[in-house]
């Protein structure tokens, strides 16, 4: 496929990086055929003369984004006015049935259960998720997990950004042909743009896209090091879990410390202010806690998503209950979706 000949400097550097819109997904770094870009300090850096192939602006989720084009590509139509949290075919509330997952998971463990089920039943040959870095406590780093054990190691949520798109290079290297990708809304947008641009090397293996509901991510140095460690005196090595349920809840062996969201708002990444997608509206399946205790709220959006979820449900990998009865979670989903839609357009 041919692309309009525009340089990195004229497109992404000028309109995305310099304006603060860059989410640091690394998609442009991944797809550059001439390795002109380097991922450093959570953004692309030009390390040699751009060859002006025009590929990077085609895949950037923040450059000339069109909801109309994306929705028509994924669903064959645009959303209707009443579809306030995006096009979908079914809602559910789910929980993993595997006790190993329930002991380690964030909420209901549904994402981990779906990934393990898909891998063990040959629906995928790997999953892109994030694990905790061995060098920095509670710092997320992307990984291509190819075994149930590796997937289990990646349970839970880190509220700092993980450039999971970069792990697609490992998918290509290992010649994987069917994998699940778990990511934030902006990362799901990036994969969809690669699919729309027909970049088969990186887009074709992405069989299932599982999107995470996301209001914003936080700067690691600010939130974890300066606030949680230095100001509150919490040993980062001792953190077992971090969750947000109206407040940020930090769980250690000593108990749970609640942090008002107003106290950590200052550490939110600037680029998150440009995002208008809370619930990963272009994913095959969208997932989030939404205030639920021990359960995961599920939005099934595509036939692929329905295929995976239904098979896992019938096989007993997950148990479900009626999402329409979860009025608090539904109201929160509507509220946060509207709030994001009121944000600046990407």
Protein Blocks (a to p, Z undefined) as FASTA:
>chain_A
ZZddddfklmmmmmmmmnopagolommmmmmmnlpacceehiacdfbdcehlolmmmmmm
kgopafklmmmmmnopacdfklmnopafbdcddddfbfklmmmmmklommmmmmmmmmmn
opagcdcdddddfkbghiacddddfbfklmmmmgcjdfbdcdfklmmmmmmmnopabdcd
dddfklmmmmmmmmmnopaklmmmmmbccddddfbdcdfklmmmmmmmmmnopafklpmb
dcdehiacdddfkbccdddfklmmmmpcfklmmpccfnopmbmbdcdfklpahiacdddf
bfklmmmmmmmmmnopaccddfklmmmlmmmmmmmmmmmmmmccZZ
